[in-house]
Amino acid sequence: MSNLCLPVTADTFELYMAEINHFDLLSREEEVELARRYRAKGDLEAAHRLICANLRFVVKIAQEYRAYGIRMLDLVQEGNVGLMMAVKKYDPERGIRLISYAVWWIRAYIHNFIIRSWSLVKIGTTQAQKKLFFKLNQTRAAVRRLTGREDTQLVARELEVSDAEVEEMALRMGSRDASLDLQLTEGEDYSLMDTLADDRENQEALLLQKEEQRLLSSQVGDALQRLNPRERRIVRERILAEQPRTLQELADDYGISRERVRQLEKNALDKLRHSLQAAEAG
């Protein structure tokens, strides 16, 4: 099963997509029947159909990681390996669809491939560091939308890591490996090392920046406490959560319309901005 449906011969991503879109999706009943055949008899044709029917879902997941600067076909290929591992371990008697079970395997293989490809220096050696690597940009963007600026302390609090870990990961993610001994001009003794300058901020500037971030985090925390419980929950689950919930999901929770949740979210954000502006003015 190791060579089933991998995009190793596709010349372009568009060609690969055209090929996999020819595979029909499976009904729940068809999926269960095929999975039982593979689990009971090792039927590779059944496994082949299970894999090929879910290849387009692998592409959808892989597209979430386009910002890491890695070829899409490489991400898809790693995700397909995860899909095959999921098919091997899938138990159709547990009552869930294959893709719901396979999502964890697909993401795990893509995550590990990105981390291996990103840097010669290991970026994520623990589960916490891997989570930080893949959630940092999303959380920073959410905080920027909420506060209008960068806030390392608030990001660290949301991700449950230290400020130093956030700063270190941001620095690593902002650059890729390059040899300091690399010659910039062929045949000349002039390397990247010769171009480096010590442009670090002085200690006073760093202390001032940290104090500003601490103050902003405190102001955001105070502003959130001024919201009522429903507004506070909507802001946390729609903006600050690692996996933001949809308007419809929150509408279902509260038994109200999707439009009403949108209005509550807008009102809550307006209150937060007003509170932050008032804190700055004071």
Contacts in CASP RR format, 6 or more apart in sequence:
PFRMAT RR
TARGET T0000
AUTHOR 0000-0000-0000
METHOD contacts of the structure
MODEL  1
MSNLCLPVTADTFELYMAEINHFDLLSREEEVELARRYRAKGDLEAAHRL
ICANLRFVVKIAQEYRAYGIRMLDLVQEGNVGLMMAVKKYDPERGIRLIS
YAVWWIRAYIHNFIIRSWSLVKIGTTQAQKKLFFKLNQTRAAVRRLTGRE
DTQLVARELEVSDAEVEEMALRMGSRDASLDLQLTEGEDYSLMDTLADDR
ENQEALLLQKEEQRLLSSQVGDALQRLNPRERRIVRERILAEQPRTLQEL
ADDYGISRERVRQLEKNALDKLRHSLQAAEAG
1 44 0 8 1.000
1 47 0 8 1.000
1 48 0 8 1.000
1 51 0 8 1.000
1 84 0 8 1.000
1 87 0 8 1.000
1 88 0 8 1.000
2 84 0 8 1.000
4 44 0 8 1.000
4 47 0 8 1.000
4 48 0 8 1.000
4 51 0 8 1.000
4 52 0 8 1.000
4 84 0 8 1.000
5 20 0 8 1.000
5 48 0 8 1.000
5 51 0 8 1.000
5 52 0 8 1.000
5 55 0 8 1.000
5 80 0 8 1.000
6 77 0 8 1.000
6 80 0 8 1.000
6 81 0 8 1.000
7 16 0 8 1.000
7 73 0 8 1.000
7 76 0 8 1.000
7 77 0 8 1.000
7 80 0 8 1.000
8 77 0 8 1.000
10 16 0 8 1.000
10 19 0 8 1.000
10 73 0 8 1.000
13 72 0 8 1.000
13 73 0 8 1.000
13 76 0 8 1.000
16 73 0 8 1.000
16 76 0 8 1.000
17 56 0 8 1.000
17 59 0 8 1.000
20 52 0 8 1.000
20 55 0 8 1.000
20 56 0 8 1.000
20 59 0 8 1.000
21 56 0 8 1.000
23 52 0 8 1.000
23 53 0 8 1.000
23 55 0 8 1.000
23 56 0 8 1.000
24 53 0 8 1.000
25 53 0 8 1.000
26 34 0 8 1.000
26 49 0 8 1.000
26 50 0 8 1.000
26 53 0 8 1.000
28 97 0 8 1.000
31 50 0 8 1.000
31 53 0 8 1.000
31 92 0 8 1.000
31 97 0 8 1.000
31 98 0 8 1.000
32 92 0 8 1.000
34 43 0 8 1.000
34 46 0 8 1.000
34 47 0 8 1.000
34 49 0 8 1.000
34 50 0 8 1.000
35 46 0 8 1.000
35 50 0 8 1.000
35 87 0 8 1.000
35 90 0 8 1.000
35 91 0 8 1.000
35 92 0 8 1.000
35 98 0 8 1.000
36 92 0 8 1.000
37 43 0 8 1.000
37 46 0 8 1.000
38 44 0 8 1.000
38 46 0 8 1.000
38 47 0 8 1.000
38 50 0 8 1.000
38 87 0 8 1.000
39 90 0 8 1.000
39 91 0 8 1.000
39 92 0 8 1.000
47 84 0 8 1.000
47 87 0 8 1.000
47 88 0 8 1.000
50 87 0 8 1.000
50 90 0 8 1.000
50 98 0 8 1.000
51 80 0 8 1.000
51 83 0 8 1.000
51 84 0 8 1.000
51 87 0 8 1.000
54 83 0 8 1.000
54 98 0 8 1.000
54 99 0 8 1.000
54 102 0 8 1.000
55 80 0 8 1.000
55 83 0 8 1.000
57 99 0 8 1.000
57 102 0 8 1.000
57 106 0 8 1.000
58 76 0 8 1.000
58 79 0 8 1.000
58 80 0 8 1.000
58 83 0 8 1.000
58 106 0 8 1.000
59 76 0 8 1.000
61 79 0 8 1.000
61 103 0 8 1.000
61 106 0 8 1.000
61 107 0 8 1.000
61 110 0 8 1.000
62 72 0 8 1.000
62 75 0 8 1.000
62 76 0 8 1.000
62 79 0 8 1.000
62 110 0 8 1.000
63 72 0 8 1.000
65 75 0 8 1.000
65 110 0 8 1.000
65 114 0 8 1.000
66 72 0 8 1.000
66 75 0 8 1.000
67 137 0 8 1.000
68 114 0 8 1.000
68 118 0 8 1.000
70 113 0 8 1.000
70 114 0 8 1.000
70 117 0 8 1.000
74 113 0 8 1.000
74 117 0 8 1.000
75 110 0 8 1.000
75 113 0 8 1.000
75 114 0 8 1.000
78 109 0 8 1.000
78 110 0 8 1.000
78 112 0 8 1.000
78 113 0 8 1.000
79 106 0 8 1.000
79 109 0 8 1.000
79 110 0 8 1.000
81 109 0 8 1.000
82 102 0 8 1.000
82 105 0 8 1.000
82 106 0 8 1.000
82 108 0 8 1.000
82 109 0 8 1.000
83 102 0 8 1.000
83 105 0 8 1.000
83 106 0 8 1.000
85 105 0 8 1.000
85 109 0 8 1.000
86 98 0 8 1.000
86 101 0 8 1.000
86 102 0 8 1.000
86 104 0 8 1.000
86 105 0 8 1.000
86 106 0 8 1.000
87 98 0 8 1.000
87 102 0 8 1.000
89 105 0 8 1.000
90 98 0 8 1.000
90 101 0 8 1.000
90 102 0 8 1.000
92 98 0 8 1.000
94 101 0 8 1.000
111 130 0 8 1.000
111 134 0 8 1.000
115 122 0 8 1.000
115 123 0 8 1.000
115 124 0 8 1.000
115 130 0 8 1.000
115 133 0 8 1.000
118 173 0 8 1.000
118 176 0 8 1.000
119 172 0 8 1.000
119 176 0 8 1.000
119 177 0 8 1.000
120 177 0 8 1.000
121 172 0 8 1.000
121 177 0 8 1.000
123 129 0 8 1.000
123 133 0 8 1.000
123 169 0 8 1.000
123 172 0 8 1.000
123 173 0 8 1.000
124 130 0 8 1.000
124 132 0 8 1.000
124 133 0 8 1.000
128 160 0 8 1.000
128 161 0 8 1.000
129 165 0 8 1.000
129 169 0 8 1.000
131 159 0 8 1.000
132 159 0 8 1.000
132 161 0 8 1.000
132 165 0 8 1.000
132 166 0 8 1.000
132 169 0 8 1.000
133 169 0 8 1.000
133 173 0 8 1.000
135 159 0 8 1.000
135 242 0 8 1.000
136 155 0 8 1.000
136 159 0 8 1.000
136 166 0 8 1.000
136 169 0 8 1.000
136 170 0 8 1.000
136 173 0 8 1.000
137 173 0 8 1.000
138 242 0 8 1.000
139 155 0 8 1.000
139 158 0 8 1.000
139 159 0 8 1.000
139 240 0 8 1.000
139 242 0 8 1.000
140 150 0 8 1.000
140 155 0 8 1.000
140 170 0 8 1.000
142 158 0 8 1.000
142 239 0 8 1.000
142 240 0 8 1.000
142 244 0 8 1.000
143 150 0 8 1.000
143 151 0 8 1.000
143 154 0 8 1.000
143 155 0 8 1.000
143 158 0 8 1.000
143 240 0 8 1.000
144 150 0 8 1.000
145 239 0 8 1.000
146 220 0 8 1.000
146 235 0 8 1.000
146 239 0 8 1.000
146 240 0 8 1.000
146 269 0 8 1.000
146 272 0 8 1.000
147 154 0 8 1.000
147 216 0 8 1.000
147 220 0 8 1.000
147 276 0 8 1.000
149 216 0 8 1.000
150 213 0 8 1.000
151 213 0 8 1.000
151 216 0 8 1.000
151 217 0 8 1.000
151 220 0 8 1.000
152 163 0 8 1.000
152 166 0 8 1.000
152 167 0 8 1.000
152 213 0 8 1.000
153 163 0 8 1.000
153 213 0 8 1.000
153 214 0 8 1.000
153 216 0 8 1.000
153 217 0 8 1.000
154 213 0 8 1.000
154 216 0 8 1.000
154 217 0 8 1.000
154 220 0 8 1.000
155 166 0 8 1.000
156 162 0 8 1.000
156 163 0 8 1.000
156 165 0 8 1.000
156 166 0 8 1.000
157 217 0 8 1.000
158 240 0 8 1.000
158 242 0 8 1.000
159 166 0 8 1.000
159 242 0 8 1.000
163 210 0 8 1.000
163 213 0 8 1.000
178 192 0 8 1.000
179 192 0 8 1.000
180 191 0 8 1.000
180 192 0 8 1.000
180 193 0 8 1.000
180 196 0 8 1.000
181 191 0 8 1.000
181 192 0 8 1.000
181 193 0 8 1.000
182 191 0 8 1.000
182 192 0 8 1.000
183 189 0 8 1.000
183 190 0 8 1.000
183 191 0 8 1.000
184 190 0 8 1.000
184 191 0 8 1.000
184 192 0 8 1.000
184 194 0 8 1.000
184 195 0 8 1.000
201 209 0 8 1.000
219 275 0 8 1.000
219 276 0 8 1.000
219 279 0 8 1.000
219 280 0 8 1.000
220 272 0 8 1.000
220 276 0 8 1.000
222 275 0 8 1.000
222 279 0 8 1.000
223 271 0 8 1.000
223 272 0 8 1.000
223 275 0 8 1.000
223 276 0 8 1.000
223 279 0 8 1.000
224 232 0 8 1.000
224 235 0 8 1.000
224 236 0 8 1.000
224 272 0 8 1.000
225 232 0 8 1.000
226 271 0 8 1.000
226 275 0 8 1.000
227 235 0 8 1.000
227 268 0 8 1.000
227 271 0 8 1.000
227 272 0 8 1.000
230 254 0 8 1.000
230 264 0 8 1.000
231 264 0 8 1.000
231 267 0 8 1.000
231 268 0 8 1.000
231 271 0 8 1.000
232 268 0 8 1.000
234 250 0 8 1.000
234 261 0 8 1.000
234 264 0 8 1.000
234 265 0 8 1.000
234 268 0 8 1.000
235 265 0 8 1.000
235 268 0 8 1.000
235 269 0 8 1.000
235 272 0 8 1.000
237 244 0 8 1.000
237 245 0 8 1.000
237 250 0 8 1.000
238 244 0 8 1.000
238 245 0 8 1.000
238 247 0 8 1.000
238 250 0 8 1.000
238 265 0 8 1.000
239 269 0 8 1.000
247 258 0 8 1.000
247 261 0 8 1.000
247 262 0 8 1.000
247 265 0 8 1.000
248 258 0 8 1.000
250 261 0 8 1.000
251 257 0 8 1.000
251 258 0 8 1.000
251 260 0 8 1.000
251 261 0 8 1.000
254 261 0 8 1.000
END
